[in-house]
Amino acid sequence: MTAPITAVTPARARVRWWRLWRAWPGDIAGLWRRSLRFRTILVTIGLTALAVVVACVWMALAIQNDLFASRKDQVLMDAEQARAAAQRTLDASVQNDSIQLQNVMTLAFTALRDQSSAVIVGAYRIGPLVPNAPQDFSTNEEVMNELLTTPMRALVRTNPDQQIWQPVALPDGDDTTVPGILVGQQLTIDRVASYELYLAYDLANAPETLTFVQRTLWVVGIGLVLLISGIAWFVLRSVTTPISEAADTSAKLAAGRLDVRLEVRGEDELATLGRSFNAMADSMESQIKELADLSLVQQRFVSDVSHELRTPMTTIRLAADMINDQREDFDPATARAAELLNAQVQRFETLLTDLLEISRYDAGSVQLELEPTSLAHLAEDVIGSMQQLAEQHGTDVRLVAPGGYSPVDMDPRRVRRVVRNLLGNAIEHGEGRPIVVSVDSNQQAVAIGVRDYGMGMKPEDVEHVFDRFWRADPSRKRTIGGTGLGLSIALGDAKLHGGELAVWSEVGRGTNFVLTLPRQAMPLGGESPIPVDPGDDAVAALDDLGLTAPIELPRDGASDTDAGTRGGSA
């Protein structure tokens, strides 16, 4: 049976293309941040294009001004030569008869048209009407009347020896115009009359020349930008390719592939960089292997010693239990010694168990046994199992669980050990004040927090709270027999689940540990369901929970020796 064929409609295709276009700004911004080659090419193209645009605009304006100036000078020269030819024709006439003068004027205008390239010629008498003066003349009276302005005519009349010109728009048919120049001068018939002579010149070929020059400039400019961009890309590629290879090789080294090296080509600066990089990688590889071998020896030593001590430790434990069971038959001093021996043997056995667990973490041989488990129910079980210890210390433990009841895949044995460790520390260091265990969840994670209202710790002590065998106050007595490895193992269990174990503490306000575990096998994202910093007032928080047990909160002047006694012990 063949699979159905789904056709993509044009509308859907347009939507996909639109989405692609919408994603372009983000892609380009990301490429700008990540790629030195792209950033340099883009800057080079931008600066080159700006320079070419400025140069082309300046050259176009300069050519335009020069072209108009040269064409204007040519027109003025042509107008002067045409006027001179017409004036010579008029000066050669000695007739005073009106008909003969009109014929001479016609000959003069013929000379004007022959000597000049003007498209329109017009002559208009100046002053009062003279009986024998020739009539006004114009090759296109309608257009000439539109072009002539009163200020120009006044200048022509008052300046008989000068040329007066102005730019005009000459009609070109179909309601279109072309640029032109109108030149005004004077013609004189001796002892008869003076005339305003106007010559209109068409400059239509000037814009065509200017357009051709500008088009050529832009084509050359674009070609120059592309050429410079290609050269820059080629040069940058030869420089950035070795840098990219060095960056990739560095990333592989950071990922643990110690055998990767750079390929060295030539004897230039990049080749020197490659040889130095390879020498550094060789040194790092040898040192890391040496440290790894030393660490492996240490891990094996701890594991072997811990394992070998279990057999004699079991024998000693049995003997100590037997002696402790018969301590009533001993004198008081011997009976006390039997009790101390039994307690220290139990602590020593617990220490061996923790050392074996730590050696498994160091060796990377820890395996999780995942089961769907409710964190809220697990917290209830741990609180119930430690109820007797809490009563011995006069501590009231309260569970607040608005969430966390749905099962989440976790190793219940390890999570229970973490919660027991946190609750045991809270009972030991809570100064007999209430303890609040909070359980909550969101769509990404579940979390449990253990908050005590004891003396708290100083900021410099909080930084070392997960260190092995570290204690803020070594002189403080452990009341529940910790080994100094409990919090370090708890942190390892949290990381093994892909979660995190965070702590907040402040002198005079207590301590809050928060264990956050992901719902799925993926890194945590976002905030924990339980904030690490409770941000509350101790008395107000206890009143909200209905914990009315009398407590005495420390004053601001509490001594530093009474605070910060919590450490890495269980």
C-alpha angles and dihedrals in degrees: 000000000000121000117252116260115232115207119211110225119222090246091056090046090053090051091052092049089049090052089050090052091048090054093053098085092054092046092049092047090051091048089049091056096043105037123065090184093054092046093050094045091049093049091047092050092046096049093042092049091049092050092047092048092050092047094046093047092048092047092046092052092045092049091046092052093044092046092052093045093050092045090049092051090049091051093048091049091048091049092050093050091048092049091048091052091049092046091052089053091051094045091053090061119094097174123116098185112112094228093049091046090051089052091050090049089051089052089050092052089048088054089049093054092045096047099042138053093219116138095207128033126188136172125189127186118246121219132002123347114276117203098227097033116120118253125259115273135206134163090210112016096179095054093041091055089054093049099046117088128194095240092052093048090049091053092048092050095048097043108053095167098047137076116236118198140173135175115256140176111244119205114247102183129265090061091294129126137205128206117263146158126240115207121195126198139148131258119196132203104199114249090353116069147313124238136206106234117201126185120188116202126198115228096182093125092058096068090046090053091045092049091051092049093047092047089051091050093051093047091050091045094052090046090050092051091050092046093050090045091053092048091047091049092050093048093044092048091056089050103037098043093072089044090052090049090051091049092050091047091049090052091051091049090050089051090057102263097131095171098068118108139177121256108240117214125178130344103274129113093281090053089051089050090051093050092047090049092051091048090051091048091051091051092047092048093051093046094045091049090049092050091045091052090048091048091048090051090050092047091049091047093052092044094046094045092047091047095045091049093057094076097051088038090057090051092048090047092054091048091047091050091050092049091045091051090057097043092111088071092055130082115264095262094050092044090053090049089052091052092049091047092052093047094048092046089054090049091048091051090051090049091053090051091051092047090053090050092049091049089054090053091049091049092047092233099124115123125195121226101207122203131166101260135172109231092203092055091045089054090051091053093049093048090050093050092051097042093103092053090049091051091051089057093042092243126149112214117200126189118212111185117167089159144001098089098116112092118260126189107257142132099263094196093057095041090049089052091052093050092046090051094049093045092046091052091048092051093047096046100030094091090228092298124132121284123211120205111195127193123186140148145196135189094286107035150007123225142188125200128195112200124184128180097217128125095294128208138276119252093251089054094050090061091062100038093108095046117116116262091354121145128179090213113025091185093063113102120238109231098189100040104253123185100213092246102081100096092041090054090045090054090049091051090050093051090045088060091048090251136110139240114212132180136204123187137165130181109256095013104066135234135293125197118191123193113195122190126185119240091223134032096272137096118282116263128190129003126331116257087240118049114233092219105057090197093203139123111255097226094042092049092051092047090052089055093047093244100148096167109135111257132173112217116209119259122239089258095060112141121252092232091066093051135062098035095137116103142156093301126114 
